[in-house]
């Protein structure tokens, strides 16, 4: 992984945590994801006008990825409804790297060497530490959102882990698809188009005439979240054409640190020394992945 690729993935991590925070901060999650996915689809339409069509071999991946992304959005909405941002986001993101490592080895013949594998394991341990501290906070009353919903910790945890599994699935599908597409920009454009209109269509069907009035107060924030989501995933897709899938996936999850900081500063959620130590462990693992032996 070159410094340029690493920088792109780290920028993607920042923008990804930011759009997730925007989505979480809009209380009505259906409105939130209507704007995020709809804004992403509009960005996709604009990008498609200035980029070539993906190669024929990429379309099965695009269709599969769009379906997985819809499942991901539903699970993420459910996770954000049940738990604190600082709890749900780390668990969802932290589940993915090890699963991606296994899937990449099986489907992309990418077997990490000893140093890369150690880096992924150390980084994942750090991610797990951040996640477990969030779960501990929810159990002891620090997780205000979860406690406010009656503290359904088991259900919240299941939703967050399922979200992480969906992340791992679309990461591998898109890693293979963007390599087959011949155009990372065209791939992200059509992925946003294929996945982006389903949730707005559902919202329109269920909210009907009330939808426009409900969207108006949060439209600017939600559409900004959609734009950031396109930027974040576009950078990741480009990186996947330049580096192996597992290290990119693990480095991308440095967004957990950003997410924890956002939760502390903007949502007044507890961070704490154990999370700081776990974040340091994750940084050490990232260092190993950057310089494979």
Order of alpha helices (4+ residues) and beta strands (2+ residues): alpha-alpha-alpha-alpha-alpha-alpha-alpha-alpha-alpha-alpha-alpha-alpha-alpha
